[in-house]
C-alpha cells in the first residue's frame, strides 16, 4: 500500500531495532486526510502485531508516537509527526506493507 501523505525515513538502532519517522505539514483542509492515513498505519500495526505493542526495551514488538502542532500564519497549517519503532521482524513487515525503502 502506498501512502499519500506520509513519507517515512528509516534508521536502525544499535539493539536490532528500527525506527520509521514521517512528518506531514498540511493546510487545515487536508488534516483529516493525514489523520486517516496515520490511523490506517497504526491500525495495521495493531492488527498484524496484536497484543505486542510496548517499547522494545520492555519486550514489545513495536510502539509509536504521534505528534500534532498547529502552525499559525496567513494559511494555517497542521504539522503531524509519526515515529514507529519496532523489532527487525516488525520493520520487515512494515516495509512490505507500506512499500517503504530502507
C-alpha positions in Angstrom: 0.0 0.0 0.0 1.4 3.3 -1.0 0.9 6.3 1.3 0.0 9.7 0.0 0.8 12.0 3.0 3.4 10.1 5.0 6.9 9.7 3.6 9.0 7.6 6.0 12.7 7.8 6.7 14.2 4.7 8.3 17.1 4.3 10.8 18.5 1.4 12.8 19.3 1.4 16.4 22.2 -0.5 18.0 19.9 -3.0 19.6 18.5 -4.7 16.4 15.5 -2.3 16.3 14.4 0.1 13.6 12.7 3.5 13.5 10.4 4.8 10.9 9.8 8.6 11.1 7.4 10.7 9.0 6.2 14.2 9.0 3.5 15.9 7.1 2.7 19.7 7.2 -0.6 20.4 5.5 -3.2 23.1 5.2 -6.0 22.5 7.7 -8.4 21.3 4.9 -6.2 18.3 4.5 -5.6 17.5 8.2 -8.4 14.9 8.3 -6.8 13.0 5.4 -3.4 12.8 7.2 -5.1 11.7 10.4 -6.9 9.0 8.5 -3.6 7.8 6.9 -1.9 7.7 10.4 -4.9 5.8 11.7 -4.5 3.3 8.9 -0.8 2.7 9.6 -1.4 2.3 13.4 -4.5 0.0 12.8 -2.4 -2.2 10.6 0.3 -2.5 13.2 -2.2 -3.2 15.9 -3.8 -5.9 13.8 -0.7 -7.5 12.4 1.2 -7.5 15.7 -1.8 -7.7 18.1 -1.1 -7.5 21.8 2.6 -6.8 21.2 2.6 -3.0 21.4 5.0 -1.8 24.0 8.5 -0.3 24.0 11.0 -2.8 22.6 13.1 -2.5 25.7 10.1 -3.8 27.6 9.8 -6.8 25.3 7.3 -5.2 22.9 7.4 -5.8 19.2 6.5 -2.3 18.2 5.5 1.1 19.6 4.6 4.5 18.1 4.3 8.2 18.9 2.1 10.7 17.2 2.6 14.5 17.5 0.4 17.3 16.2 1.3 21.0 16.2 -0.7 23.8 14.7 1.3 26.4 12.7 -0.4 29.8 12.5 0.1 32.1 9.6 -1.7 33.6 6.6 -2.5 30.0 5.6 -2.7 28.0 8.9 -1.1 24.5 8.7 -1.1 21.4 10.9 2.1 19.5 11.3 1.9 15.8 12.1 4.8 13.6 13.1 4.7 9.8 13.4 7.5 7.7 14.8 7.2 3.9 14.8 9.8 1.8 16.5 10.0 -2.0 16.1 11.9 -5.2 16.0 13.6 -6.5 12.8 10.5 -8.7 12.2 8.1 -5.8 12.6 10.3 -3.5 10.4 10.4 -6.0 7.6 6.6 -6.4 7.6 6.1 -2.6 7.8 8.4 -2.1 4.7 6.4 -4.7 2.8 3.0 -3.4 3.8 3.7 0.3 3.1 6.4 0.0 0.4 9.0 1.8 2.4 12.6 1.7 1.3 15.5 1.5 3.7 
